[in-house]
């Protein structure tokens, strides 16, 4: 199991990459639905804040629960990244 610091770093990296992709998309694709991209970026950033709060709360949990909590957070992050990437792909389908 990776440390809390590693988990925070991984999630931060992924969030930065997804937001960067969204911004690049708005600059490179003509007639893009800016509102849809803004909504996606806001959802990504909301998820980021919630996840960091969850990681910090896991730190305060008993040692026996801490590993399970971080594992659940990591699994949730994988699901959310898949969801966000799917939403990013649908942005190009709306043209």
N, C-alpha and C positions, 0 to 999 in steps of 0.2 A: 504494500500500500504506500502510495506516495504521501509525502508530507503535506500539511496544510499550505505551506508556502509554495510548493510545487503545483498544487491544485489551483491556487489563486493565480499563479503565473500562467498556467495553461489556459484558464478561462479568460484571463485578461488578454492573452495573445489572440485567442479565437475571436473575442468580441472586437478587438481592434481590426482584425482582418475582415470580418463581416461588415463592419461599419465602413471601412475603406472601400470595399467592393461596392457597397451601395452608393457611396459618393462618386466613385469612378463611373458607375453605371449612369448616374444622372448627367455626368459631363460628356459621356461618349455616345449615348444613345439618343437620337432625336425623338421628340414627341413622347418623352417618358412621363408617366403619371407620377409627378413629384409628390403628391399627397400619399400615394401608396408606399413610396420609398421612405418618406418621413415617418409614416406609421410603423413601418418595419424597423427603422432605426430606433424609434422610441421604444418599441417592444424589446429590442435587443438590449438597450440600455437599462430598461426596467428590470429585465431578467438578470442583468449583470449586478445591479444593486442588491436585488433580493438574494442572489446566490452568494455574494460576498457576506451578507448579513447571516445567511445560513451557515457558512463556513466559520464565521466568528462565533456563532452560537454553539457550533459543534465543539469548539475549543473548550467551552465551559462545561461540556457534558462529562459524565464519568468516563474513565479510561476505557471501560468495557464497551460503552456505547459509541465512543468517539470514532473508532474505525468503521463501524457500521454506518454512522451518519455520513462520514466522508465518502464512503462507497456509494451510498444512495445519492449524494449530491453529484458525484462523478457520472453515475448512470443517468440521472436527470439531465445533466449537461449534454450528454451524448444525444439524448432524445430531442432536446431543444435545438441543438445545432442542426440536426437533421430537419427539423421543422422549419427553422429559419432559412436554411439552404433551399428547401422546397419552395418557400415563399419567394425567395430571390429568383429562382428559376421561373416561377409563374409571372414575375414582372415582365419578362421578355415575351411571354405568351400573350400579353394584353395589348400588344401593338396593333 
